[in-house]
Amino acid sequence: MRLDKYLKVSRLIKRRTIANEACDAGKIVINGIPAKASYNVKLDDIIEINLGARTTKVKVTSINEYANKETAADTYQVLED
């Protein structure tokens, strides 16, 4: 699954366009490397999101094409907030 879509489906970022812009601005880092929106997310990837003064670090635990509000948080594990 593309990184921008994963961020939206997992509800880490509210909209896919915002996720895409954050990737273009270099605010999304995967496994220590700045990632593009087209990056293919894999299990156990470490995603670091730097938005404003907030930095969130999560580990990908599952990849679902669709997730509702209740299951969205099950797609990742928060490492740092």
All heavy atoms as a GROMACS GRO file, in nm:
protein
  634
    1MET      N    1   0.085  -0.117   0.000
    1MET     CA    2   0.000   0.000   0.000
    1MET      C    3   0.090   0.124   0.000
    1MET      O    4   0.192   0.127   0.068
    1MET     CB    5  -0.089  -0.002   0.124
    1MET     CG    6  -0.174   0.122   0.138
    1MET     SD    7  -0.271   0.131   0.291
    1MET     CE    8  -0.371  -0.013   0.276
    2ARG      N    9   0.049   0.225  -0.073
    2ARG     CA   10   0.124   0.351  -0.078
    2ARG      C   11   0.125   0.417   0.060
    2ARG      O   12   0.031   0.404   0.138
    2ARG     CB   13   0.057   0.447  -0.177
    2ARG     CG   14   0.077   0.414  -0.321
    2ARG     CD   15  -0.001   0.510  -0.409
    2ARG     NE   16   0.029   0.650  -0.380
    2ARG     CZ   17   0.104   0.728  -0.456
    2ARG    NH1   18   0.156   0.681  -0.566
    2ARG    NH2   19   0.126   0.853  -0.423
    3LEU      N   20   0.233   0.488   0.087
    3LEU     CA   21   0.249   0.555   0.217
    3LEU      C   22   0.138   0.655   0.244
    3LEU      O   23   0.080   0.655   0.353
    3LEU     CB   24   0.385   0.623   0.224
    3LEU     CG   25   0.414   0.706   0.349
    3LEU    CD1   26   0.403   0.621   0.474
    3LEU    CD2   27   0.550   0.770   0.339
    4ASP      N   28   0.105   0.740   0.147
    4ASP     CA   29   0.001   0.840   0.171
    4ASP      C   30  -0.134   0.776   0.201
    4ASP      O   31  -0.207   0.822   0.289
    4ASP     CB   32  -0.008   0.942   0.056
    4ASP     CG   33  -0.034   0.879  -0.080
    4ASP    OD1   34  -0.021   0.756  -0.094
    4ASP    OD2   35  -0.066   0.955  -0.173
    5LYS      N   36  -0.165   0.667   0.134
    5LYS     CA   37  -0.292   0.598   0.160
    5LYS      C   38  -0.289   0.531   0.298
    5LYS      O   39  -0.387   0.534   0.371
    5LYS     CB   40  -0.321   0.494   0.051
    5LYS     CG   41  -0.454   0.427   0.071
    5LYS     CD   42  -0.494   0.340  -0.044
    5LYS     CE   43  -0.630   0.281  -0.016
    5LYS     NZ   44  -0.674   0.193  -0.124
    6TYR      N   45  -0.175   0.471   0.335
    6TYR     CA   46  -0.164   0.407   0.466
    6TYR      C   47  -0.185   0.509   0.578
    6TYR      O   48  -0.254   0.481   0.676
    6TYR     CB   49  -0.027   0.339   0.483
    6TYR     CG   50  -0.011   0.279   0.620
    6TYR    CD1   51  -0.068   0.158   0.652
    6TYR    CD2   52   0.057   0.348   0.720
    6TYR    CE1   53  -0.057   0.104   0.780
    6TYR    CE2   54   0.069   0.296   0.847
    6TYR     CZ   55   0.011   0.174   0.876
    6TYR     OH   56   0.021   0.121   1.003
    7LEU      N   57  -0.124   0.627   0.565
    7LEU     CA   58  -0.138   0.730   0.668
    7LEU      C   59  -0.284   0.772   0.684
    7LEU      O   60  -0.330   0.800   0.794
    7LEU     CB   61  -0.050   0.850   0.635
    7LEU     CG   62   0.101   0.824   0.645
    7LEU    CD1   63   0.177   0.943   0.590
    7LEU    CD2   64   0.143   0.794   0.787
    8LYS      N   65  -0.358   0.777   0.573
    8LYS     CA   66  -0.499   0.814   0.580
    8LYS      C   67  -0.584   0.701   0.638
    8LYS      O   68  -0.665   0.722   0.727
    8LYS     CB   69  -0.552   0.852   0.441
    8LYS     CG   70  -0.697   0.897   0.447
    8LYS     CD   71  -0.765   0.871   0.315
    8LYS     CE   72  -0.910   0.906   0.319
    8LYS     NZ   73  -0.990   0.809   0.392
    9VAL      N   74  -0.564   0.578   0.588
    9VAL     CA   75  -0.644   0.464   0.634
    9VAL      C   76  -0.621   0.438   0.783
    9VAL      O   77  -0.715   0.408   0.856
    9VAL     CB   78  -0.613   0.338   0.550
    9VAL    CG1   79  -0.672   0.213   0.612
    9VAL    CG2   80  -0.663   0.356   0.408
   10SER      N   81  -0.497   0.453   0.829
   10SER     CA   82  -0.467   0.430   0.970
   10SER      C   83  -0.506   0.549   1.057
   10SER      O   84  -0.498   0.542   1.179
   10SER     CB   85  -0.318   0.402   0.988
   10SER     OG   86  -0.243   0.516   0.952
   11ARG      N   87  -0.547   0.657   0.993
   11ARG     CA   88  -0.591   0.780   1.059
   11ARG      C   89  -0.480   0.849   1.138
   11ARG      O   90  -0.505   0.920   1.234
   11ARG     CB   91  -0.713   0.755   1.147
   11ARG     CG   92  -0.830   0.709   1.063
   11ARG     CD   93  -0.952   0.679   1.147
   11ARG     NE   94  -1.053   0.621   1.059
   11ARG     CZ   95  -1.176   0.668   1.047
   11ARG    NH1   96  -1.213   0.772   1.115
   11ARG    NH2   97  -1.261   0.611   0.966
   12LEU      N   98  -0.356   0.828   1.094
   12LEU     CA   99  -0.245   0.903   1.152
   12LEU      C  100  -0.247   1.045   1.099
   12LEU      O  101  -0.209   1.139   1.169
   12LEU     CB  102  -0.112   0.835   1.118
   12LEU     CG  103  -0.087   0.704   1.193
   12LEU    CD1  104   0.028   0.628   1.130
   12LEU    CD2  105  -0.059   0.732   1.339
   13ILE      N  106  -0.291   1.062   0.974
   13ILE     CA  107  -0.311   1.193   0.913
   13ILE      C  108  -0.452   1.193   0.855
   13ILE      O  109  -0.496   1.095   0.795
   13ILE     CB  110  -0.205   1.222   0.804
   13ILE    CG1  111  -0.067   1.231   0.868
   13ILE    CG2  112  -0.238   1.351   0.730
   13ILE    CD1  113   0.046   1.261   0.773
   14LYS      N  114  -0.523   1.303   0.874
   14LYS     CA  115  -0.665   1.308   0.845
   14LYS      C  116  -0.700   1.292   0.696
   14LYS      O  117  -0.795   1.223   0.663
   14LYS     CB  118  -0.721   1.441   0.896
   14LYS     CG  119  -0.872   1.447   0.899
   14LYS     CD  120  -0.919   1.571   0.970
   14LYS     CE  121  -1.069   1.570   0.985
   14LYS     NZ  122  -1.115   1.684   1.063
   15ARG      N  123  -0.624   1.355   0.608
   15ARG     CA  124  -0.655   1.351   0.466
   15ARG      C  125  -0.536   1.303   0.385
   15ARG      O  126  -0.421   1.331   0.418
   15ARG     CB  127  -0.696   1.490   0.416
   15ARG     CG  128  -0.826   1.536   0.476
   15ARG     CD  129  -0.875   1.663   0.410
   15ARG     NE  130  -1.003   1.702   0.465
   15ARG     CZ  131  -1.017   1.779   0.573
   15ARG    NH1  132  -0.912   1.825   0.635
   15ARG    NH2  133  -1.137   1.810   0.617
   16ARG      N  134  -0.565   1.235   0.274
   16ARG     CA  135  -0.458   1.182   0.190
   16ARG      C  136  -0.377   1.294   0.124
   16ARG      O  137  -0.256   1.281   0.108
   16ARG     CB  138  -0.518   1.090   0.084
   16ARG     CG  139  -0.414   1.014   0.006
   16ARG     CD  140  -0.477   0.906  -0.078
   16ARG     NE  141  -0.376   0.839  -0.157
   16ARG     CZ  142  -0.402   0.737  -0.236
   16ARG    NH1  143  -0.524   0.688  -0.244
   16ARG    NH2  144  -0.307   0.681  -0.308
   17THR      N  145  -0.441   1.404   0.089
   17THR     CA  146  -0.368   1.516   0.028
   17THR      C  147  -0.269   1.577   0.127
   17THR      O  148  -0.158   1.614   0.089
   17THR     CB  149  -0.463   1.625  -0.023
   17THR    OG1  150  -0.550   1.666   0.082
   17THR    CG2  151  -0.546   1.576  -0.139
   18ILE      N  152  -0.308   1.584   0.254
   18ILE     CA  153  -0.218   1.637   0.356
   18ILE      C  154  -0.101   1.539   0.376
   18ILE      O  155   0.014   1.581   0.391
   18ILE     CB  156  -0.293   1.661   0.488
   18ILE    CG1  157  -0.395   1.773   0.468
   18ILE    CG2  158  -0.196   1.696   0.601
   18ILE    CD1  159  -0.489   1.794   0.584
   19ALA      N  160  -0.129   1.410   0.373
   19ALA     CA  161  -0.024   1.310   0.384
   19ALA      C  162   0.073   1.320   0.267
   19ALA      O  163   0.195   1.313   0.285
   19ALA     CB  164  -0.086   1.170   0.389
   20ASN      N  165   0.019   1.342   0.148
   20ASN     CA  166   0.102   1.357   0.028
   20ASN      C  167   0.192   1.479   0.040
   20ASN      O  168   0.312   1.474   0.009
   20ASN     CB  169   0.012   1.366  -0.094
   20ASN     CG  170   0.082   1.328  -0.221
   20ASN    OD1  171   0.201   1.352  -0.234
   20ASN    ND2  172   0.009   1.272  -0.314
   21GLU      N  173   0.137   1.591   0.085
   21GLU     CA  174   0.214   1.715   0.102
   21GLU      C  175   0.322   1.699   0.210
   21GLU      O  176   0.433   1.750   0.195
   21GLU     CB  177   0.122   1.831   0.136
   21GLU     CG  178   0.032   1.872   0.021
   21GLU     CD  179  -0.078   1.969   0.062
   21GLU    OE1  180  -0.084   2.008   0.182
   21GLU    OE2  181  -0.160   2.004  -0.025
   22ALA      N  182   0.290   1.628   0.318
   22ALA     CA  183   0.388   1.605   0.424
   22ALA      C  184   0.505   1.521   0.372
   22ALA      O  185   0.620   1.547   0.407
   22ALA     CB  186   0.321   1.536   0.543
   23CYS      N  187   0.476   1.424   0.288
   23CYS     CA  188   0.582   1.341   0.228
   23CYS      C  189   0.670   1.427   0.137
   23CYS      O  190   0.793   1.416   0.141
   23CYS     CB  191   0.522   1.227   0.149
   23CYS     SG  192   0.441   1.102   0.250
   24ASP      N  193   0.608   1.511   0.055
   24ASP     CA  194   0.684   1.598  -0.036
   24ASP      C  195   0.773   1.695   0.040
   24ASP      O  196   0.880   1.732  -0.007
   24ASP     CB  197   0.589   1.675  -0.128
   24ASP     CG  198   0.519   1.585  -0.229
   24ASP    OD1  199   0.566   1.471  -0.249
   24ASP    OD2  200   0.417   1.628  -0.286
   25ALA      N  201   0.728   1.739   0.158
   25ALA     CA  202   0.804   1.835   0.239
   25ALA      C  203   0.912   1.767   0.323
   25ALA      O  204   0.986   1.834   0.394
   25ALA     CB  205   0.709   1.913   0.329
   26GLY      N  206   0.921   1.634   0.319
   26GLY     CA  207   1.023   1.562   0.394
   26GLY      C  208   0.990   1.544   0.541
   26GLY      O  209   1.079   1.521   0.622
   27LYS      N  210   0.863   1.554   0.577
   27LYS     CA  211   0.823   1.544   0.718
   27LYS      C  212   0.791   1.400   0.760
   27LYS      O  213   0.764   1.375   0.876
   27LYS     CB  214   0.703   1.634   0.743
   27LYS     CG  215   0.737   1.781   0.723
   27LYS     CD  216   0.620   1.869   0.757
   27LYS     CE  217   0.651   2.014   0.731
   27LYS     NZ  218   0.740   2.073   0.828
   28ILE      N  219   0.794   1.307   0.665
   28ILE     CA  220   0.769   1.166   0.694
   28ILE      C  221   0.898   1.089   0.670
   28ILE      O  222   0.956   1.094   0.562
   28ILE     CB  223   0.657   1.109   0.605
   28ILE    CG1  224   0.532   1.198   0.607
   28ILE    CG2  225   0.625   0.965   0.646
   28ILE    CD1  226   0.460   1.206   0.738
   29VAL      N  227   0.943   1.017   0.772
   29VAL     CA  228   1.068   0.940   0.764
   29VAL      C  229   1.035   0.794   0.793
   29VAL      O  230   0.968   0.764   0.891
   29VAL     CB  231   1.171   0.994   0.866
   29VAL    CG1  232   1.297   0.912   0.864
   29VAL    CG2  233   1.199   1.140   0.842
   30ILE      N  234   1.084   0.705   0.707
   30ILE     CA  235   1.062   0.562   0.728
   30ILE      C  236   1.197   0.495   0.744
   30ILE      O  237   1.284   0.507   0.657
   30ILE     CB  238   0.984   0.499   0.611
   30ILE    CG1  239   0.844   0.559   0.606
   30ILE    CG2  240   0.976   0.348   0.629
   30ILE    CD1  241   0.754   0.499   0.503
   31ASN      N  242   1.215   0.426   0.855
   31ASN     CA  243   1.340   0.356   0.886
   31ASN      C  244   1.461   0.448   0.871
   31ASN      O  245   1.566   0.407   0.821
   31ASN     CB  246   1.355   0.231   0.798
   31ASN     CG  247   1.240   0.134   0.816
   31ASN    OD1  248   1.186   0.119   0.925
   31ASN    ND2  249   1.200   0.070   0.709
   32GLY      N  250   1.446   0.575   0.911
   32GLY     CA  251   1.557   0.669   0.909
   32GLY      C  252   1.580   0.739   0.776
   32GLY      O  253   1.673   0.818   0.764
   33ILE      N  254   1.497   0.712   0.675
   33ILE     CA  255   1.514   0.772   0.542
   33ILE      C  256   1.388   0.849   0.504
   33ILE      O  257   1.278   0.794   0.515
   33ILE     CB  258   1.540   0.661   0.437
   33ILE    CG1  259   1.665   0.581   0.475
   33ILE    CG2  260   1.554   0.720   0.297
   33ILE    CD1  261   1.684   0.454   0.396
   34PRO      N  262   1.400   0.976   0.460
   34PRO     CA  263   1.281   1.050   0.415
   34PRO      C  264   1.212   0.974   0.302
   34PRO      O  265   1.278   0.923   0.212
   34PRO     CB  266   1.338   1.183   0.365
   34PRO     CG  267   1.470   1.196   0.435
   34PRO     CD  268   1.521   1.056   0.453
   35ALA      N  269   1.080   0.964   0.311
   35ALA     CA  270   1.005   0.881   0.216
   35ALA      C  271   0.913   0.964   0.128
   35ALA      O  272   0.861   1.067   0.171
   35ALA     CB  273   0.924   0.777   0.292
   36LYS      N  274   0.893   0.917   0.007
   36LYS     CA  275   0.797   0.978  -0.085
   36LYS      C  276   0.661   0.915  -0.063
   36LYS      O  277   0.649   0.807  -0.004
   36LYS     CB  278   0.841   0.954  -0.229
   36LYS     CG  279   0.970   1.025  -0.264
   36LYS     CD  280   1.001   1.006  -0.410
   36LYS     CE  281   1.128   1.082  -0.446
   36LYS     NZ  282   1.158   1.074  -0.588
   37ALA      N  283   0.557   0.981  -0.112
   37ALA     CA  284   0.420   0.932  -0.095
   37ALA      C  285   0.400   0.797  -0.164
   37ALA      O  286   0.315   0.719  -0.123
   37ALA     CB  287   0.321   1.034  -0.151
   38SER      N  288   0.478   0.768  -0.265
   38SER     CA  289   0.462   0.643  -0.340
   38SER      C  290   0.534   0.525  -0.276
   38SER      O  291   0.527   0.413  -0.328
   38SER     CB  292   0.512   0.662  -0.483
   38SER     OG  293   0.649   0.695  -0.482
   39TYR      N  294   0.602   0.546  -0.163
   39TYR     CA  295   0.674   0.438  -0.095
   39TYR      C  296   0.576   0.326  -0.060
   39TYR      O  297   0.465   0.351  -0.012
   39TYR     CB  298   0.740   0.492   0.033
   39TYR     CG  299   0.807   0.384   0.116
   39TYR    CD1  300   0.935   0.342   0.087
   39TYR    CD2  301   0.739   0.326   0.223
   39TYR    CE1  302   0.996   0.242   0.163
   39TYR    CE2  303   0.799   0.227   0.299
   39TYR     CZ  304   0.927   0.186   0.268
   39TYR     OH  305   0.986   0.088   0.344
   40ASN      N  306   0.616   0.202  -0.082
   40ASN     CA  307   0.531   0.087  -0.053
   40ASN      C  308   0.552   0.044   0.092
   40ASN      O  309   0.657  -0.011   0.126
   40ASN     CB  310   0.564  -0.027  -0.150
   40ASN     CG  311   0.462  -0.138  -0.144
   40ASN    OD1  312   0.350  -0.118  -0.098
   40ASN    ND2  313   0.501  -0.256  -0.187
   41VAL      N  314   0.453   0.067   0.177
   41VAL     CA  315   0.463   0.037   0.320
   41VAL      C  316   0.464  -0.114   0.341
   41VAL      O  317   0.387  -0.188   0.280
   41VAL     CB  318   0.344   0.100   0.397
   41VAL    CG1  319   0.348   0.061   0.544
   41VAL    CG2  320   0.346   0.249   0.382
   42LYS      N  321   0.556  -0.161   0.428
   42LYS     CA  322   0.568  -0.303   0.460
   42LYS      C  323   0.550  -0.323   0.611
   42LYS      O  324   0.566  -0.229   0.688
   42LYS     CB  325   0.705  -0.354   0.416
   42LYS     CG  326   0.729  -0.347   0.266
   42LYS     CD  327   0.868  -0.391   0.228
   42LYS     CE  328   0.973  -0.285   0.226
   42LYS     NZ  329   0.946  -0.156   0.173
   43LEU      N  330   0.521  -0.444   0.651
   43LEU     CA  331   0.509  -0.475   0.793
   43LEU      C  332   0.641  -0.447   0.864
   43LEU      O  333   0.748  -0.465   0.806
   43LEU     CB  334   0.471  -0.621   0.814
   43LEU     CG  335   0.328  -0.660   0.775
   43LEU    CD1  336   0.308  -0.809   0.793
   43LEU    CD2  337   0.228  -0.584   0.858
   44ASP      N  338   0.633  -0.400   0.986
   44ASP     CA  339   0.748  -0.370   1.073
   44ASP      C  340   0.827  -0.246   1.031
   44ASP      O  341   0.935  -0.223   1.084
   44ASP     CB  342   0.842  -0.491   1.087
   44ASP     CG  343   0.774  -0.610   1.152
   44ASP    OD1  344   0.688  -0.588   1.240
   44ASP    OD2  345   0.806  -0.724   1.115
   45ASP      N  346   0.776  -0.168   0.936
   45ASP     CA  347   0.839  -0.039   0.905
   45ASP      C  348   0.819   0.055   1.023
   45ASP      O  349   0.714   0.052   1.090
   45ASP     CB  350   0.776   0.026   0.781
   45ASP     CG  351   0.834  -0.027   0.651
   45ASP    OD1  352   0.940  -0.091   0.654
   45ASP    OD2  353   0.772  -0.001   0.545
   46ILE      N  354   0.919   0.139   1.051
   46ILE     CA  355   0.909   0.241   1.154
   46ILE      C  356   0.884   0.374   1.084
   46ILE      O  357   0.968   0.419   1.005
   46ILE     CB  358   1.038   0.249   1.239
   46ILE    CG1  359   1.073   0.113   1.299
   46ILE    CG2  360   1.024   0.357   1.347
   46ILE    CD1  361   0.974   0.059   1.398
   47ILE      N  362   0.769   0.436   1.110
   47ILE     CA  363   0.731   0.561   1.046
   47ILE      C  364   0.741   0.673   1.150
   47ILE      O  365   0.683   0.663   1.258
   47ILE     CB  366   0.588   0.555   0.989
   47ILE    CG1  367   0.576   0.441   0.889
   47ILE    CG2  368   0.549   0.688   0.927
   47ILE    CD1  369   0.434   0.419   0.839
   48GLU      N  370   0.814   0.779   1.116
   48GLU     CA  371   0.828   0.895   1.203
   48GLU      C  372   0.760   1.012   1.133
   48GLU      O  373   0.794   1.047   1.020
   48GLU     CB  374   0.975   0.926   1.227
   48GLU     CG  375   0.998   1.026   1.335
   48GLU     CD  376   1.146   1.039   1.369
   48GLU    OE1  377   1.221   0.941   1.351
   48GLU    OE2  378   1.185   1.148   1.412
   49ILE      N  379   0.662   1.073   1.200
   49ILE     CA  380   0.584   1.184   1.144
   49ILE      C  381   0.617   1.310   1.221
   49ILE      O  382   0.596   1.317   1.342
   49ILE     CB  383   0.433   1.154   1.154
   49ILE    CG1  384   0.402   1.020   1.087
   49ILE    CG2  385   0.352   1.266   1.092
   49ILE    CD1  386   0.265   0.966   1.121
   50ASN      N  387   0.670   1.411   1.151
   50ASN     CA  388   0.706   1.539   1.212
   50ASN      C  389   0.613   1.647   1.159
   50ASN      O  390   0.636   1.702   1.053
   50ASN     CB  391   0.852   1.576   1.179
   50ASN     CG  392   0.949   1.470   1.225
   50ASN    OD1  393   0.949   1.434   1.342
   50ASN    ND2  394   1.028   1.418   1.134
   51LEU      N  395   0.508   1.676   1.233
   51LEU     CA  396   0.413   1.780   1.193
   51LEU      C  397   0.410   1.886   1.302
   51LEU      O  398   0.372   1.858   1.416
   51LEU     CB  399   0.273   1.722   1.171
   51LEU     CG  400   0.259   1.627   1.052
   51LEU    CD1  401   0.118   1.572   1.046
   51LEU    CD2  402   0.292   1.699   0.923
   52GLY      N  403   0.448   2.008   1.267
   52GLY     CA  404   0.453   2.116   1.365
   52GLY      C  405   0.555   2.084   1.472
   52GLY      O  406   0.666   2.043   1.444
   53ALA      N  407   0.517   2.104   1.597
   53ALA     CA  408   0.607   2.075   1.709
   53ALA      C  409   0.593   1.930   1.754
   53ALA      O  410   0.660   1.886   1.846
   53ALA     CB  411   0.575   2.169   1.825
   54ARG      N  412   0.503   1.855   1.690
   54ARG     CA  413   0.472   1.718   1.729
   54ARG      C  414   0.553   1.617   1.648
   54ARG      O  415   0.561   1.626   1.526
   54ARG     CB  416   0.324   1.690   1.703
   54ARG     CG  417   0.246   1.654   1.825
   54ARG     CD  418   0.103   1.629   1.790
   54ARG     NE  419   0.084   1.484   1.784
   54ARG     CZ  420  -0.014   1.425   1.721
   54ARG    NH1  421  -0.101   1.493   1.654
   54ARG    NH2  422  -0.026   1.296   1.724
   55THR      N  423   0.609   1.519   1.714
   55THR     CA  424   0.676   1.408   1.646
   55THR      C  425   0.615   1.279   1.698
   55THR      O  426   0.609   1.256   1.818
   55THR     CB  427   0.828   1.408   1.673
   55THR    OG1  428   0.882   1.530   1.624
   55THR    CG2  429   0.895   1.292   1.605
   56THR      N  430   0.568   1.197   1.605
   56THR     CA  431   0.508   1.069   1.641
   56THR      C  432   0.584   0.959   1.569
   56THR      O  433   0.612   0.969   1.451
   56THR     CB  434   0.360   1.066   1.599
   56THR    OG1  435   0.292   1.176   1.659
   56THR    CG2  436   0.293   0.937   1.644
   57LYS      N  437   0.617   0.853   1.643
   57LYS     CA  438   0.690   0.741   1.586
   57LYS      C  439   0.605   0.616   1.606
   57LYS      O  440   0.565   0.585   1.719
   57LYS     CB  441   0.824   0.726   1.656
   57LYS     CG  442   0.925   0.644   1.585
   57LYS     CD  443   1.057   0.652   1.660
   57LYS     CE  444   1.172   0.612   1.573
   57LYS     NZ  445   1.299   0.624   1.644
   58VAL      N  446   0.574   0.546   1.495
   58VAL     CA  447   0.490   0.427   1.502
   58VAL      C  448   0.554   0.312   1.424
   58VAL      O  449   0.636   0.333   1.337
   58VAL     CB  450   0.347   0.453   1.447
   58VAL    CG1  451   0.275   0.559   1.528
   58VAL    CG2  452   0.351   0.491   1.301
   59LYS      N  453   0.512   0.191   1.460
   59LYS     CA  454   0.556   0.071   1.390
   59LYS      C  455   0.435   0.009   1.322
   59LYS      O  456   0.329  -0.007   1.383
   59LYS     CB  457   0.615  -0.028   1.490
   59LYS     CG  458   0.662  -0.157   1.429
   59LYS     CD  459   0.721  -0.247   1.535
   59LYS     CE  460   0.770  -0.376   1.474
   59LYS     NZ  461   0.825  -0.465   1.577
   60VAL      N  462   0.448  -0.025   1.194
   60VAL     CA  463   0.339  -0.084   1.117
   60VAL      C  464   0.319  -0.228   1.162
   60VAL      O  465   0.412  -0.309   1.158
   60VAL     CB  466   0.371  -0.080   0.965
   60VAL    CG1  467   0.260  -0.147   0.886
   60VAL    CG2  468   0.392   0.062   0.919
   61THR      N  469   0.197  -0.260   1.209
   61THR     CA  470   0.167  -0.395   1.255
   61THR      C  471   0.077  -0.472   1.159
   61THR      O  472   0.077  -0.594   1.159
   61THR     CB  473   0.101  -0.393   1.394
   61THR    OG1  474  -0.016  -0.312   1.389
   61THR    CG2  475   0.197  -0.339   1.498
   62SER      N  476  -0.003  -0.400   1.078
   62SER     CA  477  -0.085  -0.465   0.976
   62SER      C  478  -0.119  -0.364   0.868
   62SER      O  479  -0.114  -0.243   0.891
   62SER     CB  480  -0.212  -0.525   1.036
   62SER     OG  481  -0.300  -0.423   1.075
   63ILE      N  482  -0.152  -0.417   0.753
   63ILE     CA  483  -0.186  -0.332   0.639
   63ILE      C  484  -0.323  -0.374   0.589
   63ILE      O  485  -0.341  -0.487   0.542
   63ILE     CB  486  -0.080  -0.345   0.527
   63ILE    CG1  487   0.056  -0.301   0.579
   63ILE    CG2  488  -0.122  -0.264   0.405
   63ILE    CD1  489   0.170  -0.326   0.486
   64ASN      N  490  -0.420  -0.285   0.602
   64ASN     CA  491  -0.557  -0.309   0.556
   64ASN      C  492  -0.593  -0.203   0.454
   64ASN      O  493  -0.567  -0.085   0.476
   64ASN     CB  494  -0.657  -0.303   0.672
   64ASN     CG  495  -0.628  -0.406   0.778
   64ASN    OD1  496  -0.579  -0.513   0.748
   64ASN    ND2  497  -0.658  -0.373   0.902
   65GLU      N  498  -0.658  -0.243   0.346
   65GLU     CA  499  -0.701  -0.147   0.244
   65GLU      C  500  -0.808  -0.053   0.301
   65GLU      O  501  -0.815   0.063   0.264
   65GLU     CB  502  -0.755  -0.219   0.121
   65GLU     CG  503  -0.649  -0.286   0.038
   65GLU     CD  504  -0.557  -0.187  -0.032
   65GLU    OE1  505  -0.604  -0.082  -0.079
   65GLU    OE2  506  -0.436  -0.215  -0.038
   66TYR      N  507  -0.892  -0.107   0.388
   66TYR     CA  508  -0.999  -0.029   0.447
   66TYR      C  509  -1.001  -0.053   0.597
   66TYR      O  510  -0.983  -0.165   0.642
   66TYR     CB  511  -1.135  -0.070   0.389
   66TYR     CG  512  -1.138  -0.065   0.239
   66TYR    CD1  513  -1.125  -0.179   0.162
   66TYR    CD2  514  -1.151   0.057   0.173
   66TYR    CE1  515  -1.125  -0.174   0.024
   66TYR    CE2  516  -1.151   0.063   0.035
   66TYR     CZ  517  -1.139  -0.053  -0.039
   66TYR     OH  518  -1.138  -0.047  -0.176
   67ALA      N  519  -1.022   0.053   0.672
   67ALA     CA  520  -1.031   0.039   0.818
   67ALA      C  521  -1.132   0.140   0.869
   67ALA      O  522  -1.135   0.254   0.824
   67ALA     CB  523  -0.896   0.063   0.883
   68ASN      N  524  -1.216   0.095   0.960
   68ASN     CA  525  -1.311   0.190   1.020
   68ASN      C  526  -1.248   0.251   1.144
   68ASN      O  527  -1.134   0.219   1.180
   68ASN     CB  528  -1.445   0.123   1.050
   68ASN     CG  529  -1.432   0.005   1.143
   68ASN    OD1  530  -1.335  -0.007   1.217
   68ASN    ND2  531  -1.530  -0.083   1.139
   69LYS      N  532  -1.321   0.337   1.210
   69LYS     CA  533  -1.268   0.411   1.324
   69LYS      C  534  -1.218   0.318   1.435
   69LYS      O  535  -1.115   0.344   1.497
   69LYS     CB  536  -1.377   0.502   1.380
   69LYS     CG  537  -1.329   0.602   1.482
   69LYS     CD  538  -1.442   0.682   1.542
   69LYS     CE  539  -1.509   0.771   1.442
   69LYS     NZ  540  -1.610   0.859   1.501
   70GLU      N  541  -1.286   0.207   1.457
   70GLU     CA  542  -1.250   0.116   1.565
   70GLU      C  543  -1.124   0.035   1.533
   70GLU      O  544  -1.046   0.004   1.622
   70GLU     CB  545  -1.366   0.020   1.596
   70GLU     CG  546  -1.487   0.086   1.660
   70GLU     CD  547  -1.575   0.161   1.560
   70GLU    OE1  548  -1.577   0.123   1.441
   70GLU    OE2  549  -1.638   0.259   1.602
   71THR      N  550  -1.103  -0.002   1.408
   71THR     CA  551  -0.991  -0.089   1.373
   71THR      C  552  -0.870  -0.013   1.320
   71THR      O  553  -0.765  -0.074   1.301
   71THR     CB  554  -1.034  -0.193   1.268
   71THR    OG1  555  -1.076  -0.125   1.150
   71THR    CG2  556  -1.145  -0.281   1.321
   72ALA      N  557  -0.881   0.116   1.299
   72ALA     CA  558  -0.770   0.193   1.243
   72ALA      C  559  -0.647   0.191   1.334
   72ALA      O  560  -0.534   0.179   1.286
   72ALA     CB  561  -0.813   0.337   1.216
   73ALA      N  562  -0.667   0.200   1.463
   73ALA     CA  563  -0.555   0.203   1.557
   73ALA      C  564  -0.484   0.068   1.568
   73ALA      O  565  -0.371   0.061   1.616
   73ALA     CB  566  -0.602   0.248   1.695
   74ASP      N  567  -0.546  -0.038   1.519
   74ASP     CA  568  -0.484  -0.171   1.524
   74ASP      C  569  -0.380  -0.190   1.414
   74ASP      O  570  -0.309  -0.289   1.414
   74ASP     CB  571  -0.591  -0.280   1.511
   74ASP     CG  572  -0.689  -0.277   1.627
   74ASP    OD1  573  -0.652  -0.226   1.734
   74ASP    OD2  574  -0.802  -0.327   1.609
   75THR      N  575  -0.370  -0.096   1.320
   75THR     CA  576  -0.275  -0.110   1.209
   75THR      C  577  -0.135  -0.062   1.245
   75THR      O  578  -0.044  -0.081   1.167
   75THR     CB  579  -0.325  -0.033   1.084
   75THR    OG1  580  -0.334   0.105   1.116
   75THR    CG2  581  -0.459  -0.085   1.037
   76TYR      N  582  -0.120  -0.003   1.362
   76TYR     CA  583   0.012   0.045   1.404
   76TYR      C  584   0.026   0.038   1.555
   76TYR      O  585  -0.072   0.024   1.628
   76TYR     CB  586   0.037   0.190   1.357
   76TYR     CG  587  -0.062   0.290   1.413
   76TYR    CD1  588  -0.037   0.355   1.532
   76TYR    CD2  589  -0.180   0.321   1.346
   76TYR    CE1  590  -0.126   0.448   1.585
   76TYR    CE2  591  -0.269   0.412   1.397
   76TYR     CZ  592  -0.242   0.476   1.514
   76TYR     OH  593  -0.332   0.566   1.566
   77GLN      N  594   0.153   0.047   1.601
   77GLN     CA  595   0.184   0.050   1.744
   77GLN      C  596   0.266   0.176   1.769
   77GLN      O  597   0.367   0.199   1.704
   77GLN     CB  598   0.266  -0.074   1.780
   77GLN     CG  599   0.319  -0.074   1.921
   77GLN     CD  600   0.415  -0.190   1.944
   77GLN    OE1  601   0.446  -0.265   1.855
   77GLN    NE2  602   0.460  -0.201   2.066
   78VAL      N  603   0.221   0.258   1.862
   78VAL     CA  604   0.291   0.383   1.893
   78VAL      C  605   0.418   0.353   1.972
   78VAL      O  606   0.413   0.285   2.074
   78VAL     CB  607   0.200   0.480   1.973
   78VAL    CG1  608   0.275   0.604   2.010
   78VAL    CG2  609   0.075   0.513   1.894
   79LEU      N  610   0.532   0.403   1.921
   79LEU     CA  611   0.659   0.386   1.990
   79LEU      C  612   0.695   0.510   2.070
   79LEU      O  613   0.742   0.501   2.181
   79LEU     CB  614   0.770   0.354   1.889
   79LEU     CG  615   0.748   0.230   1.803
   79LEU    CD1  616   0.859   0.216   1.701
   79LEU    CD2  617   0.740   0.106   1.889
   80GLU      N  618   0.675   0.628   2.009
   80GLU     CA  619   0.698   0.757   2.076
   80GLU      C  620   0.590   0.853   2.033
   80GLU      O  621   0.549   0.854   1.919
   80GLU     CB  622   0.834   0.815   2.035
   80GLU     CG  623   0.953   0.741   2.087
   80GLU     CD  624   1.083   0.802   2.039
   80GLU    OE1  625   1.084   0.922   2.004
   80GLU    OE2  626   1.181   0.728   2.035
   81ASP      N  627   0.548   0.937   2.127
   81ASP     CA  628   0.447   1.037   2.094
   81ASP      C  629   0.487   1.172   2.150
   81ASP      O  630   0.543   1.188   2.249
   81ASP     CB  631   0.312   0.996   2.148
   81ASP     CG  632   0.199   1.077   2.088
   81ASP    OD1  633   0.220   1.137   1.982
   81ASP    OD2  634   0.092   1.080   2.147
   0.00000   0.00000   0.00000
